[in-house]
Amino acid sequence: MGARNRETIVRNFVERYGAERLRRLVDLLAESASGQDIATEFAVSRERVRQWKNAFGEVVTIYQVHAEVRAALLK
């Protein structure tokens, strides 16, 4: 999906739901709220939430080493 397409989706979302609801959606996505919870709050399908999620950002997974393991590596 290109930047222009994302801009169109964002513009359409704001026209329909408002900028505050966009902020709310982004916060919910960042908090890893379930698709069902978001769908219920916005009165849309889980599929629509999935589409928004894909359009508005991406999931990034990191591997964070525990402090005890880092400490053991430094010995």
mmCIF file as gemmi writes it, N, C-alpha and C atoms, coordinates in Angstrom:
data_model
loop_
_atom_site.group_PDB
_atom_site.id
_atom_site.type_symbol
_atom_site.label_atom_id
_atom_site.label_alt_id
_atom_site.label_comp_id
_atom_site.label_asym_id
_atom_site.label_entity_id
_atom_site.label_seq_id
_atom_site.pdbx_PDB_ins_code
_atom_site.Cartn_x
_atom_site.Cartn_y
_atom_site.Cartn_z
_atom_site.occupancy
_atom_site.B_iso_or_equiv
_atom_site.pdbx_formal_charge
_atom_site.auth_seq_id
_atom_site.auth_asym_id
_atom_site.pdbx_PDB_model_num
ATOM 1 N N . MET Axp A 1 ? 0.859 -1.176 0 1 0 ? 1 A 1
ATOM 2 C CA . MET Axp A 1 ? 0 0 0 1 0 ? 1 A 1
ATOM 3 C C . MET Axp A 1 ? 0.898 1.229 0 1 0 ? 1 A 1
ATOM 4 N N . GLY Axp A 2 ? 0.596 2.143 -0.883 1 0 ? 2 A 1
ATOM 5 C CA . GLY Axp A 2 ? 1.4 3.35 -0.981 1 0 ? 2 A 1
ATOM 6 C C . GLY Axp A 2 ? 0.954 4.434 -0.013 1 0 ? 2 A 1
ATOM 7 N N . ALA Axp A 3 ? 1.829 5.417 0.133 1 0 ? 3 A 1
ATOM 8 C CA . ALA Axp A 3 ? 1.556 6.53 1.05 1 0 ? 3 A 1
ATOM 9 C C . ALA Axp A 3 ? 0.295 7.284 0.645 1 0 ? 3 A 1
ATOM 10 N N . ARG Axp A 4 ? 0.094 7.432 -0.628 1 0 ? 4 A 1
ATOM 11 C CA . ARG Axp A 4 ? -1.093 8.167 -1.101 1 0 ? 4 A 1
ATOM 12 C C . ARG Axp A 4 ? -2.385 7.444 -0.72 1 0 ? 4 A 1
ATOM 13 N N . ASN Axp A 5 ? -2.373 6.133 -0.849 1 0 ? 5 A 1
ATOM 14 C CA . ASN Axp A 5 ? -3.536 5.328 -0.475 1 0 ? 5 A 1
ATOM 15 C C . ASN Axp A 5 ? -3.791 5.438 1.028 1 0 ? 5 A 1
ATOM 16 N N . ARG Axp A 6 ? -2.711 5.379 1.837 1 0 ? 6 A 1
ATOM 17 C CA . ARG Axp A 6 ? -2.867 5.52 3.287 1 0 ? 6 A 1
ATOM 18 C C . ARG Axp A 6 ? -3.438 6.885 3.641 1 0 ? 6 A 1
ATOM 19 N N . GLU Axp A 7 ? -2.963 7.92 2.969 1 0 ? 7 A 1
ATOM 20 C CA . GLU Axp A 7 ? -3.478 9.268 3.22 1 0 ? 7 A 1
ATOM 21 C C . GLU Axp A 7 ? -4.975 9.341 2.936 1 0 ? 7 A 1
ATOM 22 N N . THR Axp A 8 ? -5.413 8.689 1.885 1 0 ? 8 A 1
ATOM 23 C CA . THR Axp A 8 ? -6.834 8.661 1.543 1 0 ? 8 A 1
ATOM 24 C C . THR Axp A 8 ? -7.632 7.943 2.624 1 0 ? 8 A 1
ATOM 25 N N . ILE Axp A 9 ? -7.11 6.825 3.099 1 0 ? 9 A 1
ATOM 26 C CA . ILE Axp A 9 ? -7.805 6.064 4.141 1 0 ? 9 A 1
ATOM 27 C C . ILE Axp A 9 ? -7.898 6.896 5.417 1 0 ? 9 A 1
ATOM 28 N N . VAL Axp A 10 ? -6.815 7.57 5.779 1 0 ? 10 A 1
ATOM 29 C CA . VAL Axp A 10 ? -6.825 8.421 6.981 1 0 ? 10 A 1
ATOM 30 C C . VAL Axp A 10 ? -7.826 9.555 6.812 1 0 ? 10 A 1
ATOM 31 N N . ARG Axp A 11 ? -7.803 10.211 5.674 1 0 ? 11 A 1
ATOM 32 C CA . ARG Axp A 11 ? -8.739 11.316 5.416 1 0 ? 11 A 1
ATOM 33 C C . ARG Axp A 11 ? -10.184 10.828 5.517 1 0 ? 11 A 1
ATOM 34 N N . ASN Axp A 12 ? -10.477 9.689 4.92 1 0 ? 12 A 1
ATOM 35 C CA . ASN Axp A 12 ? -11.838 9.14 4.988 1 0 ? 12 A 1
ATOM 36 C C . ASN Axp A 12 ? -12.224 8.789 6.42 1 0 ? 12 A 1
ATOM 37 N N . PHE Axp A 13 ? -11.271 8.229 7.176 1 0 ? 13 A 1
ATOM 38 C CA . PHE Axp A 13 ? -11.549 7.884 8.566 1 0 ? 13 A 1
ATOM 39 C C . PHE Axp A 13 ? -11.885 9.14 9.364 1 0 ? 13 A 1
ATOM 40 N N . VAL Axp A 14 ? -11.076 10.183 9.216 1 0 ? 14 A 1
ATOM 41 C CA . VAL Axp A 14 ? -11.291 11.423 9.969 1 0 ? 14 A 1
ATOM 42 C C . VAL Axp A 14 ? -12.612 12.069 9.572 1 0 ? 14 A 1
ATOM 43 N N . GLU Axp A 15 ? -12.949 12.036 8.302 1 0 ? 15 A 1
ATOM 44 C CA . GLU Axp A 15 ? -14.232 12.599 7.863 1 0 ? 15 A 1
ATOM 45 C C . GLU Axp A 15 ? -15.403 11.858 8.503 1 0 ? 15 A 1
ATOM 46 N N . ARG Axp A 16 ? -15.264 10.553 8.641 1 0 ? 16 A 1
ATOM 47 C CA . ARG Axp A 16 ? -16.374 9.756 9.178 1 0 ? 16 A 1
ATOM 48 C C . ARG Axp A 16 ? -16.427 9.743 10.704 1 0 ? 16 A 1
ATOM 49 N N . TYR Axp A 17 ? -15.257 9.599 11.341 1 0 ? 17 A 1
ATOM 50 C CA . TYR Axp A 17 ? -15.217 9.403 12.791 1 0 ? 17 A 1
ATOM 51 C C . TYR Axp A 17 ? -14.627 10.583 13.564 1 0 ? 17 A 1
ATOM 52 N N . GLY Axp A 18 ? -13.831 11.411 12.908 1 0 ? 18 A 1
ATOM 53 C CA . GLY Axp A 18 ? -13.194 12.546 13.576 1 0 ? 18 A 1
ATOM 54 C C . GLY Axp A 18 ? -11.764 12.241 14.002 1 0 ? 18 A 1
ATOM 55 N N . ALA Axp A 19 ? -11.002 13.31 14.209 1 0 ? 19 A 1
ATOM 56 C CA . ALA Axp A 19 ? -9.59 13.174 14.55 1 0 ? 19 A 1
ATOM 57 C C . ALA Axp A 19 ? -9.393 12.546 15.931 1 0 ? 19 A 1
ATOM 58 N N . GLU Axp A 20 ? -10.268 12.862 16.876 1 0 ? 20 A 1
ATOM 59 C CA . GLU Axp A 20 ? -10.155 12.278 18.214 1 0 ? 20 A 1
ATOM 60 C C . GLU Axp A 20 ? -10.324 10.765 18.181 1 0 ? 20 A 1
ATOM 61 N N . ARG Axp A 21 ? -11.226 10.293 17.35 1 0 ? 21 A 1
ATOM 62 C CA . ARG Axp A 21 ? -11.439 8.835 17.24 1 0 ? 21 A 1
ATOM 63 C C . ARG Axp A 21 ? -10.241 8.174 16.56 1 0 ? 21 A 1
ATOM 64 N N . LEU Axp A 22 ? -9.593 8.889 15.632 1 0 ? 22 A 1
ATOM 65 C CA . LEU Axp A 22 ? -8.379 8.345 15.028 1 0 ? 22 A 1
ATOM 66 C C . LEU Axp A 22 ? -7.303 8.195 16.1 1 0 ? 22 A 1
ATOM 67 N N . ARG Axp A 23 ? -7.159 9.207 16.947 1 0 ? 23 A 1
ATOM 68 C CA . ARG Axp A 23 ? -6.2 9.112 18.052 1 0 ? 23 A 1
ATOM 69 C C . ARG Axp A 23 ? -6.546 7.92 18.954 1 0 ? 23 A 1
ATOM 70 N N . ARG Axp A 24 ? -7.811 7.76 19.242 1 0 ? 24 A 1
ATOM 71 C CA . ARG Axp A 24 ? -8.258 6.644 20.088 1 0 ? 24 A 1
ATOM 72 C C . ARG Axp A 24 ? -7.917 5.308 19.437 1 0 ? 24 A 1
ATOM 73 N N . LEU Axp A 25 ? -8.179 5.183 18.148 1 0 ? 25 A 1
ATOM 74 C CA . LEU Axp A 25 ? -7.882 3.944 17.433 1 0 ? 25 A 1
ATOM 75 C C . LEU Axp A 25 ? -6.389 3.643 17.473 1 0 ? 25 A 1
ATOM 76 N N . VAL Axp A 26 ? -5.575 4.639 17.194 1 0 ? 26 A 1
ATOM 77 C CA . VAL Axp A 26 ? -4.124 4.437 17.197 1 0 ? 26 A 1
ATOM 78 C C . VAL Axp A 26 ? -3.65 4.032 18.591 1 0 ? 26 A 1
ATOM 79 N N . ASP Axp A 27 ? -4.204 4.659 19.624 1 0 ? 27 A 1
ATOM 80 C CA . ASP Axp A 27 ? -3.85 4.28 20.993 1 0 ? 27 A 1
ATOM 81 C C . ASP Axp A 27 ? -4.226 2.83 21.276 1 0 ? 27 A 1
ATOM 82 N N . LEU Axp A 28 ? -5.427 2.43 20.873 1 0 ? 28 A 1
ATOM 83 C CA . LEU Axp A 28 ? -5.863 1.052 21.086 1 0 ? 28 A 1
ATOM 84 C C . LEU Axp A 28 ? -4.965 0.065 20.347 1 0 ? 28 A 1
ATOM 85 N N . LEU Axp A 29 ? -4.598 0.398 19.121 1 0 ? 29 A 1
ATOM 86 C CA . LEU Axp A 29 ? -3.71 -0.476 18.358 1 0 ? 29 A 1
ATOM 87 C C . LEU Axp A 29 ? -2.346 -0.572 19.034 1 0 ? 29 A 1
ATOM 88 N N . ALA Axp A 30 ? -1.839 0.564 19.516 1 0 ? 30 A 1
ATOM 89 C CA . ALA Axp A 30 ? -0.537 0.577 20.19 1 0 ? 30 A 1
ATOM 90 C C . ALA Axp A 30 ? -0.563 -0.224 21.485 1 0 ? 30 A 1
ATOM 91 N N . GLU Axp A 31 ? -1.722 -0.273 22.132 1 0 ? 31 A 1
ATOM 92 C CA . GLU Axp A 31 ? -1.882 -1.034 23.372 1 0 ? 31 A 1
ATOM 93 C C . GLU Axp A 31 ? -2.17 -2.509 23.106 1 0 ? 31 A 1
ATOM 94 N N . SER Axp A 32 ? -2.214 -2.889 21.851 1 0 ? 32 A 1
ATOM 95 C CA . SER Axp A 32 ? -2.523 -4.264 21.438 1 0 ? 32 A 1
ATOM 96 C C . SER Axp A 32 ? -3.907 -4.702 21.888 1 0 ? 32 A 1
ATOM 97 N N . ALA Axp A 33 ? -4.864 -3.777 21.863 1 0 ? 33 A 1
ATOM 98 C CA . ALA Axp A 33 ? -6.249 -4.134 22.157 1 0 ? 33 A 1
ATOM 99 C C . ALA Axp A 33 ? -6.718 -5.159 21.129 1 0 ? 33 A 1
ATOM 100 N N . SER Axp A 34 ? -7.628 -6.007 21.532 1 0 ? 34 A 1
ATOM 101 C CA . SER Axp A 34 ? -8.1 -7.041 20.605 1 0 ? 34 A 1
ATOM 102 C C . SER Axp A 34 ? -8.923 -6.41 19.481 1 0 ? 34 A 1
ATOM 103 N N . GLY Axp A 35 ? -8.887 -7.067 18.34 1 0 ? 35 A 1
ATOM 104 C CA . GLY Axp A 35 ? -9.681 -6.612 17.207 1 0 ? 35 A 1
ATOM 105 C C . GLY Axp A 35 ? -11.16 -6.565 17.538 1 0 ? 35 A 1
ATOM 106 N N . GLN Axp A 36 ? -11.616 -7.527 18.341 1 0 ? 36 A 1
ATOM 107 C CA . GLN Axp A 36 ? -13.03 -7.554 18.723 1 0 ? 36 A 1
ATOM 108 C C . GLN Axp A 36 ? -13.382 -6.36 19.596 1 0 ? 36 A 1
ATOM 109 N N . ASP Axp A 37 ? -12.521 -6.025 20.544 1 0 ? 37 A 1
ATOM 110 C CA . ASP Axp A 37 ? -12.79 -4.868 21.406 1 0 ? 37 A 1
ATOM 111 C C . ASP Axp A 37 ? -12.858 -3.579 20.591 1 0 ? 37 A 1
ATOM 112 N N . ILE Axp A 38 ? -11.923 -3.432 19.664 1 0 ? 38 A 1
ATOM 113 C CA . ILE Axp A 38 ? -11.909 -2.232 18.812 1 0 ? 38 A 1
ATOM 114 C C . ILE Axp A 38 ? -13.148 -2.222 17.926 1 0 ? 38 A 1
ATOM 115 N N . ALA Axp A 39 ? -13.474 -3.355 17.341 1 0 ? 39 A 1
ATOM 116 C CA . ALA Axp A 39 ? -14.645 -3.452 16.471 1 0 ? 39 A 1
ATOM 117 C C . ALA Axp A 39 ? -15.915 -3.07 17.218 1 0 ? 39 A 1
ATOM 118 N N . THR Axp A 40 ? -16.041 -3.536 18.441 1 0 ? 40 A 1
ATOM 119 C CA . THR Axp A 40 ? -17.216 -3.206 19.25 1 0 ? 40 A 1
ATOM 120 C C . THR Axp A 40 ? -17.27 -1.708 19.526 1 0 ? 40 A 1
ATOM 121 N N . GLU Axp A 41 ? -16.141 -1.133 19.915 1 0 ? 41 A 1
ATOM 122 C CA . GLU Axp A 41 ? -16.113 0.298 20.23 1 0 ? 41 A 1
ATOM 123 C C . GLU Axp A 41 ? -16.463 1.163 19.024 1 0 ? 41 A 1
ATOM 124 N N . PHE Axp A 42 ? -16.009 0.762 17.842 1 0 ? 42 A 1
ATOM 125 C CA . PHE Axp A 42 ? -16.244 1.56 16.635 1 0 ? 42 A 1
ATOM 126 C C . PHE Axp A 42 ? -17.453 1.095 15.831 1 0 ? 42 A 1
ATOM 127 N N . ALA Axp A 43 ? -18.122 0.05 16.304 1 0 ? 43 A 1
ATOM 128 C CA . ALA Axp A 43 ? -19.298 -0.508 15.625 1 0 ? 43 A 1
ATOM 129 C C . ALA Axp A 43 ? -18.987 -0.895 14.182 1 0 ? 43 A 1
ATOM 130 N N . VAL Axp A 44 ? -17.865 -1.625 14.026 1 0 ? 44 A 1
ATOM 131 C CA . VAL Axp A 44 ? -17.457 -2.135 12.713 1 0 ? 44 A 1
ATOM 132 C C . VAL Axp A 44 ? -17.083 -3.606 12.871 1 0 ? 44 A 1
ATOM 133 N N . SER Axp A 45 ? -16.756 -4.245 11.777 1 0 ? 45 A 1
ATOM 134 C CA . SER Axp A 45 ? -16.352 -5.65 11.823 1 0 ? 45 A 1
ATOM 135 C C . SER Axp A 45 ? -14.88 -5.774 12.219 1 0 ? 45 A 1
ATOM 136 N N . ARG Axp A 46 ? -14.508 -6.963 12.669 1 0 ? 46 A 1
ATOM 137 C CA . ARG Axp A 46 ? -13.093 -7.23 12.95 1 0 ? 46 A 1
ATOM 138 C C . ARG Axp A 46 ? -12.268 -7.114 11.677 1 0 ? 46 A 1
ATOM 139 N N . GLU Axp A 47 ? -12.858 -7.456 10.56 1 0 ? 47 A 1
ATOM 140 C CA . GLU Axp A 47 ? -12.167 -7.325 9.279 1 0 ? 47 A 1
ATOM 141 C C . GLU Axp A 47 ? -11.823 -5.861 9.008 1 0 ? 47 A 1
ATOM 142 N N . ARG Axp A 48 ? -12.739 -4.951 9.288 1 0 ? 48 A 1
ATOM 143 C CA . ARG Axp A 48 ? -12.473 -3.52 9.096 1 0 ? 48 A 1
ATOM 144 C C . ARG Axp A 48 ? -11.33 -3.072 10.007 1 0 ? 48 A 1
ATOM 145 N N . VAL Axp A 49 ? -11.319 -3.565 11.244 1 0 ? 49 A 1
ATOM 146 C CA . VAL Axp A 49 ? -10.234 -3.233 12.176 1 0 ? 49 A 1
ATOM 147 C C . VAL Axp A 49 ? -8.908 -3.745 11.623 1 0 ? 49 A 1
ATOM 148 N N . ARG Axp A 50 ? -8.902 -4.957 11.097 1 0 ? 50 A 1
ATOM 149 C CA . ARG Axp A 50 ? -7.684 -5.523 10.505 1 0 ? 50 A 1
ATOM 150 C C . ARG Axp A 50 ? -7.192 -4.642 9.363 1 0 ? 50 A 1
ATOM 151 N N . GLN Axp A 51 ? -8.115 -4.167 8.528 1 0 ? 51 A 1
ATOM 152 C CA . GLN Axp A 51 ? -7.739 -3.303 7.415 1 0 ? 51 A 1
ATOM 153 C C . GLN Axp A 51 ? -7.144 -1.993 7.915 1 0 ? 51 A 1
ATOM 154 N N . TRP Axp A 52 ? -7.775 -1.398 8.937 1 0 ? 52 A 1
ATOM 155 C CA . TRP Axp A 52 ? -7.231 -0.169 9.523 1 0 ? 52 A 1
ATOM 156 C C . TRP Axp A 52 ? -5.843 -0.419 10.094 1 0 ? 52 A 1
ATOM 157 N N . LYS Axp A 53 ? -5.719 -1.517 10.81 1 0 ? 53 A 1
ATOM 158 C CA . LYS Axp A 53 ? -4.435 -1.849 11.437 1 0 ? 53 A 1
ATOM 159 C C . LYS Axp A 53 ? -3.333 -1.937 10.39 1 0 ? 53 A 1
ATOM 160 N N . ASN Axp A 54 ? -3.621 -2.568 9.275 1 0 ? 54 A 1
ATOM 161 C CA . ASN Axp A 54 ? -2.635 -2.695 8.204 1 0 ? 54 A 1
ATOM 162 C C . ASN Axp A 54 ? -2.365 -1.362 7.517 1 0 ? 54 A 1
ATOM 163 N N . ALA Axp A 55 ? -3.365 -0.509 7.442 1 0 ? 55 A 1
ATOM 164 C CA . ALA Axp A 55 ? -3.211 0.77 6.754 1 0 ? 55 A 1
ATOM 165 C C . ALA Axp A 55 ? -2.501 1.821 7.6 1 0 ? 55 A 1
ATOM 166 N N . PHE Axp A 56 ? -2.701 1.783 8.914 1 0 ? 56 A 1
ATOM 167 C CA . PHE Axp A 56 ? -2.226 2.866 9.769 1 0 ? 56 A 1
ATOM 168 C C . PHE Axp A 56 ? -0.866 2.607 10.407 1 0 ? 56 A 1
ATOM 169 N N . GLY Axp A 57 ? -0.335 1.432 10.285 1 0 ? 57 A 1
ATOM 170 C CA . GLY Axp A 57 ? 0.97 1.158 10.883 1 0 ? 57 A 1
ATOM 171 C C . GLY Axp A 57 ? 1.378 -0.274 10.641 1 0 ? 57 A 1
ATOM 172 N N . GLU Axp A 58 ? 2.358 -0.705 11.409 1 0 ? 58 A 1
ATOM 173 C CA . GLU Axp A 58 ? 2.809 -2.08 11.296 1 0 ? 58 A 1
ATOM 174 C C . GLU Axp A 58 ? 3.194 -2.592 12.674 1 0 ? 58 A 1
ATOM 175 N N . VAL Axp A 59 ? 3.05 -3.867 12.85 1 0 ? 59 A 1
ATOM 176 C CA . VAL Axp A 59 ? 3.423 -4.504 14.098 1 0 ? 59 A 1
ATOM 177 C C . VAL Axp A 59 ? 4.917 -4.77 14.05 1 0 ? 59 A 1
ATOM 178 N N . VAL Axp A 60 ? 5.614 -4.34 15.096 1 0 ? 60 A 1
ATOM 179 C CA . VAL Axp A 60 ? 7.053 -4.562 15.202 1 0 ? 60 A 1
ATOM 180 C C . VAL Axp A 60 ? 7.292 -5.377 16.462 1 0 ? 60 A 1
ATOM 181 N N . THR Axp A 61 ? 7.949 -6.509 16.287 1 0 ? 61 A 1
ATOM 182 C CA . THR Axp A 61 ? 8.251 -7.378 17.412 1 0 ? 61 A 1
ATOM 183 C C . THR Axp A 61 ? 9.745 -7.3 17.695 1 0 ? 61 A 1
ATOM 184 N N . ILE Axp A 62 ? 10.086 -7.121 18.964 1 0 ? 62 A 1
ATOM 185 C CA . ILE Axp A 62 ? 11.5 -7.085 19.336 1 0 ? 62 A 1
ATOM 186 C C . ILE Axp A 62 ? 11.766 -8.183 20.354 1 0 ? 62 A 1
ATOM 187 N N . TYR Axp A 63 ? 13.003 -8.559 20.437 1 0 ? 63 A 1
ATOM 188 C CA . TYR Axp A 63 ? 13.423 -9.524 21.445 1 0 ? 63 A 1
ATOM 189 C C . TYR Axp A 63 ? 14.29 -8.766 22.421 1 0 ? 63 A 1
ATOM 190 N N . GLN Axp A 64 ? 13.839 -8.689 23.659 1 0 ? 64 A 1
ATOM 191 C CA . GLN Axp A 64 ? 14.566 -7.962 24.684 1 0 ? 64 A 1
ATOM 192 C C . GLN Axp A 64 ? 15.133 -8.961 25.688 1 0 ? 64 A 1
ATOM 193 N N . VAL Axp A 65 ? 16.439 -8.923 25.843 1 0 ? 65 A 1
ATOM 194 C CA . VAL Axp A 65 ? 17.119 -9.832 26.759 1 0 ? 65 A 1
ATOM 195 C C . VAL Axp A 65 ? 16.918 -9.341 28.189 1 0 ? 65 A 1
ATOM 196 N N . HIS Axp A 66 ? 16.621 -10.262 29.105 1 0 ? 66 A 1
ATOM 197 C CA . HIS Axp A 66 ? 16.441 -9.921 30.515 1 0 ? 66 A 1
ATOM 198 C C . HIS Axp A 66 ? 17.762 -9.424 31.109 1 0 ? 66 A 1
ATOM 199 N N . ALA Axp A 67 ? 17.653 -8.553 32.094 1 0 ? 67 A 1
ATOM 200 C CA . ALA Axp A 67 ? 18.82 -7.944 32.731 1 0 ? 67 A 1
ATOM 201 C C . ALA Axp A 67 ? 19.776 -8.995 33.296 1 0 ? 67 A 1
ATOM 202 N N . GLU Axp A 68 ? 19.215 -10.064 33.856 1 0 ? 68 A 1
ATOM 203 C CA . GLU Axp A 68 ? 20.07 -11.117 34.434 1 0 ? 68 A 1
ATOM 204 C C . GLU Axp A 68 ? 20.938 -11.77 33.369 1 0 ? 68 A 1
ATOM 205 N N . VAL Axp A 69 ? 20.399 -11.952 32.195 1 0 ? 69 A 1
ATOM 206 C CA . VAL Axp A 69 ? 21.155 -12.575 31.117 1 0 ? 69 A 1
ATOM 207 C C . VAL Axp A 69 ? 22.24 -11.614 30.631 1 0 ? 69 A 1
ATOM 208 N N . ARG Axp A 70 ? 21.888 -10.329 30.489 1 0 ? 70 A 1
ATOM 209 C CA . ARG Axp A 70 ? 22.902 -9.334 30.075 1 0 ? 70 A 1
ATOM 210 C C . ARG Axp A 70 ? 24.043 -9.29 31.093 1 0 ? 70 A 1
ATOM 211 N N . ALA Axp A 71 ? 23.682 -9.338 32.38 1 0 ? 71 A 1
ATOM 212 C CA . ALA Axp A 71 ? 24.698 -9.311 33.434 1 0 ? 71 A 1
ATOM 213 C C . ALA Axp A 71 ? 25.615 -10.524 33.334 1 0 ? 71 A 1
ATOM 214 N N . ALA Axp A 72 ? 25.048 -11.688 33.049 1 0 ? 72 A 1
ATOM 215 C CA . ALA Axp A 72 ? 25.85 -12.907 32.928 1 0 ? 72 A 1
ATOM 216 C C . ALA Axp A 72 ? 26.824 -12.803 31.744 1 0 ? 72 A 1
ATOM 217 N N . LEU Axp A 73 ? 26.396 -12.117 30.694 1 0 ? 73 A 1
ATOM 218 C CA . LEU Axp A 73 ? 27.256 -11.947 29.526 1 0 ? 73 A 1
ATOM 219 C C . LEU Axp A 73 ? 28.433 -11.033 29.817 1 0 ? 73 A 1
ATOM 220 N N . LEU Axp A 74 ? 28.275 -10.148 30.759 1 0 ? 74 A 1
ATOM 221 C CA . LEU Axp A 74 ? 29.334 -9.191 31.087 1 0 ? 74 A 1
ATOM 222 C C . LEU Axp A 74 ? 30.375 -9.752 32.049 1 0 ? 74 A 1
ATOM 223 N N . LYS Axp A 75 ? 30.119 -10.935 32.609 1 0 ? 75 A 1
ATOM 224 C CA . LYS Axp A 75 ? 31.06 -11.54 33.58 1 0 ? 75 A 1
ATOM 225 C C . LYS Axp A 75 ? 32.236 -12.134 32.891 1 0 ? 75 A 1
